[in-house]
């Protein structure tokens, strides 16, 4: 990966780690990738990191379904779950493919560079 792409991904990875919506598994994969930059394990950690990001990003339809479910109401609270579902439907109608929370936004930006990252 070239320096420009690496700098971008490092910055987005730091945003991801600091996002309150980032899962502990994704934070661990992100930190492992950062720690591996410039080492002999960088390529392997990069692949693991991309796999984790692809597994954890929330597709917009999944967010809508979750926010409208009983589990979503338990996690967010009933009123907030309704607001999350409405917001998700609004951004979907504008073309969003994924949740736009801070973690998913960072992941989406990183995955847009996937081909350059894995090259």
DSSP file (Angstrom, degrees, kcal/mol; ACC not computed):
  #  RESIDUE AA STRUCTURE BP1 BP2  ACC     N-H-->O    O-->H-N    N-H-->O    O-->H-N    TCO  KAPPA ALPHA  PHI   PSI    X-CA   Y-CA   Z-CA
    1    1 A X              0   0    0      0, 0.0   116,-0.1     0, 0.0   115,-0.0   0.000 360.0 360.0 360.0 138.9    0.0    0.0    0.0
    2    2 A X     >  -     0   0    0    114,-0.1     4,-2.7     1,-0.1     5,-0.2  -0.280 360.0-106.4 -76.0 166.1    1.3    3.4   -0.9
    3    3 A X  H  > S+     0   0    0      1,-0.2     4,-2.9     2,-0.2     5,-0.2   0.865 117.4  53.7 -61.0 -40.8    2.1    6.0    1.8
    4    4 A X  H  > S+     0   0    0      2,-0.2     4,-2.0     1,-0.2    -1,-0.2   0.930 112.5  43.3 -62.3 -45.8   -0.9    8.2    1.0
    5    5 A X  H  > S+     0   0    0      2,-0.2     4,-2.9     1,-0.2     5,-0.2   0.919 114.0  51.7 -65.3 -43.8   -3.3    5.3    1.4
    6    6 A X  H  X S+     0   0    0     -4,-2.7     4,-2.8     1,-0.2     5,-0.2   0.927 109.4  49.2 -60.5 -45.0   -1.5    4.1    4.5
    7    7 A X  H  X S+     0   0    0     -4,-2.9     4,-2.2     2,-0.2    -1,-0.2   0.904 112.6  48.6 -61.0 -41.1   -1.7    7.5    6.1
    8    8 A X  H  X S+     0   0    0     -4,-2.0     4,-2.6    -5,-0.2     5,-0.2   0.940 113.4  45.9 -62.3 -48.2   -5.5    7.7    5.3
    9    9 A X  H  X S+     0   0    0     -4,-2.9     4,-2.5     1,-0.2    -2,-0.2   0.883 111.2  52.5 -66.9 -37.9   -6.2    4.3    6.7
   10   10 A X  H  X S+     0   0    0     -4,-2.8     4,-2.2    -5,-0.2    -1,-0.2   0.935 111.3  47.2 -61.0 -45.6   -4.1    5.0    9.8
   11   11 A X  H  X S+     0   0    0     -4,-2.2     4,-2.0     1,-0.2    -2,-0.2   0.931 114.7  45.3 -62.6 -45.8   -6.1    8.2   10.4
   12   12 A X  H  X S+     0   0    0     -4,-2.6     4,-2.5     1,-0.2    -1,-0.2   0.850 110.5  55.3 -66.8 -33.6   -9.5    6.4    9.9
   13   13 A X  H  X S+     0   0    0     -4,-2.5     4,-2.6     2,-0.2    -1,-0.2   0.896 107.0  49.6 -66.3 -39.7   -8.3    3.5   12.1
   14   14 A X  H  X S+     0   0    0     -4,-2.2     4,-1.7     2,-0.2    -2,-0.2   0.898 110.5  50.3 -65.6 -39.1   -7.6    5.9   14.9
   15   15 A X  H  X S+     0   0    0     -4,-2.0     4,-0.9     2,-0.2    -2,-0.2   0.924 110.7  50.9 -60.4 -43.6  -11.1    7.4   14.4
   16   16 A X  H >< S+     0   0    0     -4,-2.5     3,-1.0     1,-0.2    -2,-0.2   0.933 108.0  50.7 -60.4 -48.3  -12.5    3.9   14.5
   17   17 A X  H 3< S+     0   0    0     -4,-2.6    -1,-0.2     1,-0.3    -2,-0.2   0.860 113.0  46.4 -59.5 -36.4  -10.8    3.0   17.7
   18   18 A X  H 3< S+     0   0    0     -4,-1.7    -1,-0.3    -5,-0.2     2,-0.2   0.572  86.7 111.2 -85.4  -7.7  -12.0    6.2   19.4
   19   19 A X    X<  -     0   0    0     -3,-1.0     3,-1.6    -4,-0.9    82,-0.0  -0.479  65.4-142.9 -69.7 131.3  -15.6    5.8   18.2
   20   20 A X  T 3  S+     0   0    0      1,-0.3    -1,-0.1    -2,-0.2    -4,-0.0   0.704 100.8  56.9 -66.5 -18.5  -18.0    4.9   21.0
   21   21 A X  T 3  S+     0   0    0     -5,-0.1     2,-0.3     2,-0.1    -1,-0.3   0.378  80.7 112.9 -93.8   4.0  -19.9    2.6   18.6
   22   22 A X    <   -     0   0    0     -3,-1.6     2,-0.0    -6,-0.2    80,-0.0  -0.617  67.3-125.2 -81.1 132.4  -16.9    0.5   17.8
   23   23 A X     >  -     0   0    0     -2,-0.3     4,-2.4     1,-0.1     5,-0.2  -0.325  18.3-117.3 -71.7 157.5  -17.0   -3.1   19.1
   24   24 A X  H  > S+     0   0    0      1,-0.2     4,-2.2     2,-0.2     5,-0.1   0.854 115.3  54.3 -63.9 -35.0  -14.2   -4.5   21.3
   25   25 A X  H  > S+     0   0    0      2,-0.2     4,-2.2     1,-0.2    -1,-0.2   0.907 110.1  45.9 -66.0 -41.4  -13.3   -7.0   18.6
   26   26 A X  H  > S+     0   0    0      2,-0.2     4,-2.7     1,-0.2    -2,-0.2   0.900 111.1  52.5 -69.4 -39.8  -12.9   -4.4   16.0
   27   27 A X  H  X S+     0   0    0     -4,-2.4     4,-2.6     1,-0.2     5,-0.2   0.919 110.3  49.1 -59.4 -42.7  -10.9   -2.2   18.3
   28   28 A X  H  X S+     0   0    0     -4,-2.2     4,-2.4     2,-0.2    -2,-0.2   0.915 112.5  46.7 -64.2 -43.5   -8.5   -5.1   19.0
   29   29 A X  H  X S+     0   0    0     -4,-2.2     4,-2.1     2,-0.2    -1,-0.2   0.892 112.6  50.9 -65.5 -39.5   -8.1   -5.9   15.2
   30   30 A X  H  X S+     0   0    0     -4,-2.7     4,-2.5     2,-0.2    -2,-0.2   0.924 112.4  45.4 -63.5 -45.4   -7.5   -2.2   14.5
   31   31 A X  H  X S+     0   0    0     -4,-2.6     4,-2.7     2,-0.2    -2,-0.2   0.895 111.0  53.0 -67.6 -39.2   -4.9   -1.9   17.2
   32   32 A X  H  X S+     0   0    0     -4,-2.4     4,-1.3    -5,-0.2    -1,-0.2   0.896 110.4  48.7 -61.8 -39.4   -3.2   -5.1   16.1
   33   33 A X  H  X S+     0   0    0     -4,-2.1     4,-0.9     2,-0.2     3,-0.4   0.939 111.2  48.9 -65.8 -46.6   -3.0   -3.8   12.5
   34   34 A X  H >< S+     0   0    0     -4,-2.5     3,-0.8     1,-0.2    -2,-0.2   0.919 111.7  50.1 -57.6 -43.4   -1.6   -0.5   13.7
   35   35 A X  H 3< S+     0   0    0     -4,-2.7    -1,-0.2     1,-0.2    -2,-0.2   0.766 108.9  53.4 -66.5 -25.5    1.0   -2.3   15.8
   36   36 A X  H >< S+     0   0    0     -4,-1.3     3,-2.5    -3,-0.4     6,-0.4   0.596  75.9 121.5 -87.9 -11.6    1.9   -4.5   12.8
   37   37 A X  T << S+     0   0    0     -4,-0.9     3,-0.1    -3,-0.8    -3,-0.0  -0.306  85.2  10.5 -57.4 128.5    2.7   -1.7   10.4
   38   38 A X  T 3  S+     0   0    0      1,-0.3    -1,-0.3     2,-0.0     2,-0.2   0.508 110.4 104.7  81.8   5.4    6.2   -2.0    9.1
   39   39 A X  S X  S-     0   0    0     -3,-2.5     3,-1.3     1,-0.0    -1,-0.3  -0.589  87.4-101.0-110.5 175.2    6.7   -5.4   10.6
   40   40 A X  T 3  S+     0   0    0      1,-0.2     4,-0.2    -2,-0.2     3,-0.2   0.620 120.3  55.4 -69.4 -13.3    6.9   -8.9    9.1
   41   41 A X  T 3> S+     0   0    0     -5,-0.2     4,-2.7     1,-0.1     5,-0.3   0.372  76.1 101.6 -99.9   4.3    3.3   -9.5   10.3
   42   42 A X  H <> S+     0   0    0     -3,-1.3     4,-2.5    -6,-0.4     5,-0.2   0.915  80.5  48.7 -57.0 -47.6    1.8   -6.5    8.5
   43   43 A X  H  > S+     0   0    0     -4,-0.3     4,-2.0     1,-0.2    -1,-0.2   0.918 114.4  45.2 -61.6 -44.3    0.3   -8.4    5.5
   44   44 A X  H  > S+     0   0    0     -4,-0.2     4,-2.2     1,-0.2    -1,-0.2   0.915 114.9  47.5 -66.0 -42.7   -1.3  -11.1    7.7
   45   45 A X  H  X S+     0   0    0     -4,-2.7     4,-2.6     1,-0.2    -2,-0.2   0.843 108.5  56.1 -68.0 -32.8   -2.7   -8.5   10.1
   46   46 A X  H  X S+     0   0    0     -4,-2.5     4,-2.6    -5,-0.3    -1,-0.2   0.935 108.4  47.0 -63.2 -45.8   -4.0   -6.4    7.2
   47   47 A X  H  X S+     0   0    0     -4,-2.0     4,-2.4     1,-0.2    -2,-0.2   0.924 113.6  48.0 -61.5 -45.2   -6.0   -9.4    5.9
   48   48 A X  H  X S+     0   0    0     -4,-2.2     4,-2.3     2,-0.2    -1,-0.2   0.903 111.8  51.0 -61.2 -41.3   -7.3  -10.1    9.4
   49   49 A X  H  X S+     0   0    0     -4,-2.6     4,-2.6     2,-0.2    -2,-0.2   0.938 110.4  47.1 -63.3 -48.6   -8.2   -6.4    9.8
   50   50 A X  H  X S+     0   0    0     -4,-2.6     4,-2.6     1,-0.2     5,-0.2   0.913 111.3  52.3 -60.8 -42.6  -10.1   -6.2    6.5
   51   51 A X  H  X S+     0   0    0     -4,-2.4     4,-1.8     1,-0.2    -1,-0.2   0.912 110.9  47.8 -58.9 -43.3  -12.0   -9.4    7.4
   52   52 A X  H  X S+     0   0    0     -4,-2.3     4,-1.9     2,-0.2    -2,-0.2   0.909 111.3  50.2 -64.9 -42.8  -13.0   -8.0   10.7
   53   53 A X  H  X S+     0   0    0     -4,-2.6     4,-2.0     1,-0.2    -2,-0.2   0.924 110.7  49.0 -62.7 -44.1  -14.2   -4.7    9.2
   54   54 A X  H  < S+     0   0    0     -4,-2.6    -1,-0.2     1,-0.2    -2,-0.2   0.851 113.1  48.2 -64.6 -33.5  -16.2   -6.5    6.6
   55   55 A X  H  < S+     0   0    0     -4,-1.8    -1,-0.2    -5,-0.2    -2,-0.2   0.815 116.8  41.5 -75.1 -30.1  -17.8   -8.7    9.3
   56   56 A X  H  < S+     0   0    0     -4,-1.9    -2,-0.2    -5,-0.1    -1,-0.2   0.684  81.3 105.5 -98.2 -18.9  -18.7   -5.8   11.6
   57   57 A X  S  < S-     0   0    0     -4,-2.0     2,-0.7    -5,-0.2    47,-0.0  -0.413  70.6-127.7 -65.2 138.6  -19.9   -3.0    9.3
   58   58 A X        -     0   0    0     41,-0.1    41,-2.8    -2,-0.1    -1,-0.1  -0.778  13.9-138.0 -94.8 111.1  -23.7   -2.7    9.7
   59   59 A X  B  >  -A   98   0A   0     -2,-0.7     4,-2.1    39,-0.2     3,-0.5  -0.369  24.0-117.8 -61.1 146.1  -25.7   -2.9    6.4
   60   60 A X  H  > S+     0   0    0     37,-2.7     4,-2.4     1,-0.3     5,-0.2   0.866 114.1  52.9 -58.8 -39.1  -28.5   -0.3    6.5
   61   61 A X  H  > S+     0   0    0     36,-0.3     4,-2.4     1,-0.2    -1,-0.3   0.866 108.4  51.7 -65.8 -33.7  -31.2   -2.9    6.1
   62   62 A X  H  > S+     0   0    0     -3,-0.5     4,-2.5     2,-0.2    -2,-0.2   0.886 109.1  50.2 -67.0 -38.7  -29.7   -4.8    9.1
   63   63 A X  H  X S+     0   0    0     -4,-2.1     4,-3.1     2,-0.2     5,-0.2   0.928 111.0  48.5 -64.3 -44.8  -29.8   -1.6   11.2
   64   64 A X  H  X S+     0   0    0     -4,-2.4     4,-1.9     1,-0.2    -2,-0.2   0.943 113.0  47.4 -60.5 -47.7  -33.4   -0.9   10.3
   65   65 A X  H  < S+     0   0    0     -4,-2.4     4,-0.4     1,-0.2    -1,-0.2   0.913 115.1  46.1 -61.1 -42.7  -34.4   -4.5   11.2
   66   66 A X  H >< S+     0   0    0     -4,-2.5     3,-1.5     1,-0.2     6,-0.7   0.942 111.2  50.7 -66.4 -46.4  -32.5   -4.3   14.5
   67   67 A X  H 3< S+     0   0    0     -4,-3.1    -1,-0.2     1,-0.3    -2,-0.2   0.824 112.2  48.3 -62.4 -30.2  -33.8   -0.9   15.4
   68   68 A X  T 3< S+     0   0    0     -4,-1.9    -1,-0.3    -5,-0.2    -2,-0.2   0.475  99.6  89.1 -87.5  -2.1  -37.4   -2.1   14.8
   69   69 A X  S <> S-     0   0    0     -3,-1.5     4,-1.9    -4,-0.4     5,-0.1  -0.413  89.3-111.3 -91.8 168.8  -36.9   -5.3   16.8
   70   70 A X  H  > S+     0   0    0      1,-0.2     4,-2.0     2,-0.2     5,-0.1   0.881 120.6  54.5 -62.9 -38.3  -37.5   -5.9   20.5
   71   71 A X  H  > S+     0   0    0      1,-0.2     4,-2.3     2,-0.2    -1,-0.2   0.902 106.6  51.2 -63.4 -40.4  -33.7   -6.4   20.9
   72   72 A X  H  > S+     0   0    0     -6,-0.7     4,-3.0     1,-0.2     5,-0.5   0.897 108.7  51.0 -62.6 -40.5  -33.2   -2.9   19.3
   73   73 A X  H  X S+     0   0    0     -4,-1.9     4,-1.7    -7,-0.2    -1,-0.2   0.863 110.8  49.5 -64.6 -35.5  -35.7   -1.4   21.7
   74   74 A X  H  < S+     0   0    0     -4,-2.0    -2,-0.2     2,-0.2    -1,-0.2   0.890 116.4  41.3 -69.7 -39.2  -33.8   -3.0   24.6
   75   75 A X  H  < S+     0   0    0     -4,-2.3    -2,-0.2    -5,-0.1    -3,-0.2   0.945 131.4  22.8 -73.5 -49.2  -30.4   -1.8   23.5
   76   76 A X  H  < S-     0   0    0     -4,-3.0     4,-0.3    -5,-0.2    -3,-0.2   0.725 110.8-108.5 -90.4 -23.5  -31.5    1.8   22.4
   77   77 A X     X  -     0   0    0     -4,-1.7     4,-2.8    -5,-0.5     5,-0.2  -0.002  38.9 -84.9  93.3 147.3  -34.6    2.3   24.5
   78   78 A X  H  > S+     0   0    0      1,-0.2     4,-1.8     2,-0.2     5,-0.1   0.900 126.8  43.1 -58.4 -48.1  -38.0    2.3   22.7
   79   79 A X  H  > S+     0   0    0      1,-0.2     4,-2.0     2,-0.2    -1,-0.2   0.923 116.3  47.0 -66.6 -44.3  -38.0    6.0   21.7
   80   80 A X  H  > S+     0   0    0     -4,-0.3     4,-2.9     1,-0.2    -1,-0.2   0.892 108.6  56.0 -65.6 -38.4  -34.4    6.0   20.6
   81   81 A X  H  X S+     0   0    0     -4,-2.8     4,-2.6     1,-0.2    -1,-0.2   0.907 107.2  49.6 -60.0 -41.5  -34.9    2.8   18.6
   82   82 A X  H  X S+     0   0    0     -4,-1.8     4,-2.4    -5,-0.2    -1,-0.2   0.908 112.4  48.0 -62.9 -41.1  -37.8    4.5   16.7
   83   83 A X  H  X S+     0   0    0     -4,-2.0     4,-2.6     2,-0.2    -2,-0.2   0.894 111.1  50.2 -66.9 -39.8  -35.5    7.5   16.0
   84   84 A X  H  X S+     0   0    0     -4,-2.9     4,-2.8     2,-0.2    -2,-0.2   0.928 111.7  48.4 -63.4 -44.9  -32.7    5.2   14.8
   85   85 A X  H  X S+     0   0    0     -4,-2.6     4,-2.3     2,-0.2    -2,-0.2   0.920 112.8  47.8 -62.1 -43.9  -35.0    3.3   12.5
   86   86 A X  H  X S+     0   0    0     -4,-2.4     4,-2.1     2,-0.2    -2,-0.2   0.918 113.5  47.7 -64.0 -43.1  -36.4    6.5   11.1
   87   87 A X  H  X S+     0   0    0     -4,-2.6     4,-2.6     2,-0.2     5,-0.3   0.921 111.2  51.1 -63.3 -43.9  -32.9    7.9   10.5
   88   88 A X  H  X S+     0   0    0     -4,-2.8     4,-2.1     1,-0.2    -2,-0.2   0.899 110.1  49.1 -62.1 -41.2  -31.8    4.7    8.9
   89   89 A X  H  X S+     0   0    0     -4,-2.3     4,-2.2     2,-0.2    -1,-0.2   0.888 110.7  51.9 -65.2 -38.0  -34.7    4.7    6.5
   90   90 A X  H  X S+     0   0    0     -4,-2.1     4,-0.9     2,-0.2    -2,-0.2   0.935 112.6  42.8 -64.2 -46.9  -34.0    8.4    5.7
   91   91 A X  H  <>S+     0   0    0     -4,-2.6     5,-2.9     1,-0.2    -1,-0.2   0.832 111.6  56.0 -72.2 -29.2  -30.3    7.8    4.9
   92   92 A X  H ><5S+     0   0    0     -4,-2.1     3,-2.0    -5,-0.3    -1,-0.2   0.928 104.7  52.2 -63.5 -43.6  -31.2    4.6    3.0
   93   93 A X  H 3<5S+     0   0    0     -4,-2.2    -1,-0.2     1,-0.3    -2,-0.2   0.755 106.7  54.6 -65.6 -21.8  -33.6    6.6    0.8
   94   94 A X  T 3<5S-     0   0    0     -4,-0.9    -1,-0.3    -5,-0.1    -2,-0.2   0.416 132.6 -91.8 -89.2   0.4  -30.7    8.9    0.1
   95   95 A X  T < 5S+     0   0    0     -3,-2.0    -3,-0.2     1,-0.3    -2,-0.1   0.436  70.9 154.2 109.5  -0.1  -28.5    6.0   -1.1
   96   96 A X      < -     0   0    0     -5,-2.9    -1,-0.3     1,-0.1     3,-0.1  -0.363  22.5-174.2 -64.6 139.3  -26.7    4.9    2.1
   97   97 A X        +     0   0    0      2,-0.1   -37,-2.7     1,-0.1   -36,-0.3   0.626  67.8  34.9-102.1 -21.7  -25.7    1.2    2.1
   98   98 A X  B    S-A   59   0A   0    -39,-0.3   -39,-0.2   -38,-0.1    -1,-0.1  -0.860  94.4 -81.6-132.5 162.4  -24.4    1.2    5.7
   99   99 A X        -     0   0    0    -41,-2.8    -2,-0.1    -2,-0.3   -41,-0.1  -0.248  34.3-143.6 -52.6 148.9  -25.1    2.6    9.1
  100  100 A X        +     0   0    0      4,-0.1    -1,-0.1   -40,-0.1   -40,-0.0   0.121  52.8 130.7-110.9  21.5  -23.6    6.1    9.5
  101  101 A X  S  > S-     0   0    0      1,-0.1     4,-2.8   -80,-0.1     5,-0.3  -0.250  77.5 -97.2 -63.0 164.2  -22.5    5.8   13.1
  102  102 A X  H  > S+     0   0    0      1,-0.2     4,-1.8     2,-0.2     5,-0.2   0.874 123.5  46.8 -55.4 -40.1  -18.9    7.0   13.8
  103  103 A X  H  > S+     0   0    0      2,-0.2     4,-2.5     1,-0.2    -1,-0.2   0.955 114.7  44.4 -68.5 -49.2  -17.6    3.4   13.7
  104  104 A X  H  > S+     0   0    0      1,-0.2     4,-2.9     2,-0.2    -2,-0.2   0.872 111.4  54.6 -64.9 -35.9  -19.4    2.3   10.5
  105  105 A X  H  X S+     0   0    0     -4,-2.8     4,-2.0     2,-0.2    -1,-0.2   0.918 110.8  45.5 -63.1 -42.3  -18.5    5.6    8.8
  106  106 A X  H  X S+     0   0    0     -4,-1.8     4,-2.2    -5,-0.3    -2,-0.2   0.919 113.8  49.4 -65.6 -43.4  -14.8    5.0    9.5
  107  107 A X  H  X S+     0   0    0     -4,-2.5     4,-3.1     1,-0.2     5,-0.2   0.923 109.5  51.4 -62.2 -44.6  -15.1    1.3    8.4
  108  108 A X  H  X S+     0   0    0     -4,-2.9     4,-1.5     1,-0.2    -1,-0.2   0.915 110.0  49.8 -59.9 -42.4  -16.8    2.3    5.2
  109  109 A X  H  < S+     0   0    0     -4,-2.0     4,-0.4     2,-0.2    -1,-0.2   0.901 113.2  46.5 -62.9 -41.0  -14.1    4.8    4.4
  110  110 A X  H >< S+     0   0    0     -4,-2.2     3,-1.8     1,-0.2    -2,-0.2   0.939 110.6  51.6 -66.1 -46.7  -11.4    2.2    5.0
  111  111 A X  H >< S+     0   0    0     -4,-3.1     3,-1.6     1,-0.3     4,-0.3   0.758  96.8  67.9 -66.1 -23.3  -13.1   -0.5    3.0
  112  112 A X  T 3< S+     0   0    0     -4,-1.5    -1,-0.3     1,-0.3     3,-0.2   0.742 104.4  45.5 -63.7 -20.6  -13.4    2.0    0.0
  113  113 A X  T <> S+     0   0    0     -3,-1.8     4,-2.5    -4,-0.4     3,-0.5   0.226  79.6 118.0-102.7  11.4   -9.6    1.7   -0.2
  114  114 A X  H <> S+     0   0    0     -3,-1.6     4,-2.7     1,-0.3     5,-0.2   0.866  72.1  50.8 -50.7 -48.2   -9.6   -2.1    0.2
  115  115 A X  H  > S+     0   0    0     -4,-0.3     4,-0.7     1,-0.2    -1,-0.3   0.899 114.4  44.1 -60.6 -40.9   -8.1   -2.9   -3.2
  116  116 A X  H  4 S+     0   0    0     -3,-0.5    -1,-0.2     2,-0.2    -2,-0.2   0.842 112.9  52.7 -70.7 -34.0   -5.2   -0.5   -2.5
  117  117 A X  H  < S+     0   0    0     -4,-2.5    -2,-0.2     1,-0.2    -1,-0.2   0.914 114.6  40.2 -67.4 -43.7   -4.8   -1.7    1.1
  118  118 A X  H  <        0   0    0     -4,-2.7    -1,-0.2     1,-0.2    -2,-0.2   0.536 360.0 360.0 -85.5  -6.6   -4.5   -5.4    0.0
  119  119 A X     <        0   0    0     -4,-0.7    -1,-0.2    -5,-0.2    -2,-0.1   0.493 360.0 360.0 -68.9 360.0   -2.3   -4.7   -3.1
